[in-house]
């Protein structure tokens, strides 16, 4: 059986859709965290960040995902999530 580039791309497109769904769920959790924390000083937690990175890279490696992909990807995801959490907290404060 020969696989075509079209088939590879279709699989990537399907996976991208699944990833987007999961990232949207993760974003909702970040928004809930902003609501629960309700304090800018609680948003950045370096220990938690390193714990997440450690868990993700370890699990990723066990699944065949290279750390050179997982670590920078999750660091960027966390960076963007923190920025989003700050924005959400600002919105919460402006609504009161």
N, C-alpha and C positions, 0 to 999 in steps of 0.2 A: 504494500500500500504506500502510495506517495502522497505526501501532504503538500498542499499548495500555499503560496504566500497569502492568497485570499482567505483560506481557512485559518491561517495563523492570525491574520488581522481580525477576522470575525471573533476568534477566541479572545484576543486582547480587548476588543470592543466590549464584549460581554463581561469580562473581568473588570474593566473600567467602570461599567455601570454598577456592578456589585460593590466596588470600592467606594463609589460616590454615595451609595446608600448607607454604607457603614460610616463614612466620614460625616454624613448628615446626622446620623444618630450620635456620633461622638460630639459633634458641635452642640447638639441639644444638651448633652451632659455638661459641657463647658458652660453653657448658658445657665443651667441649674446650679452649677458650682458658684457662679457669680452671685446668684440670688441667695444661696446658702451662706456664703462667706460675707457678703455685704460689707467688705472692707478692703480697700486697695492694698493694704499692707499684707494681706493674707493670700494675694493672688500668686505671687512668685514664691515657690517653695523648692529651693535647690535640692534638698534631700529627696523630695518626691520626684523631681525631674530625673535625677540620676537613678532612682529606683525604677521608674518607667523605662528608661533607656536600657538598663540592665535586663529587665524582664523581656523587653521586646527583642533585644539582640540575641539573648539566650534562646528564646522560643523560636525566633527567626532562623537561627542556625540549625536548630533541631528539625526545622521544616525545609531546610535547604536554601534559606535566604541568606545571602552573604552579608556580613556585618558592614561592609563598605557601602552597602545600599541601605540597610535598615537603620543604622545609627544616624547618618546625616538626614535621612528622610524624616525620622521621628523627631530629631532636634528641630528641624524646620517646622514640622507639624505642631510641636509644643510651642515654639516661638509665635507662630500665627494664632494658636489657640489662646495664648496669654494675651496677645493684643486684642483678640476678640472678646475675651473675658473683661478686660478693662473697658472696652466700648459698651458691653452689656451692663456693667456696673454703673457707668455714666448714665445710661438710659434709665436704669432703675432709680437712680438718685434724682434725675430730672423729672420723673413721674411722681415724685412725692412732694 
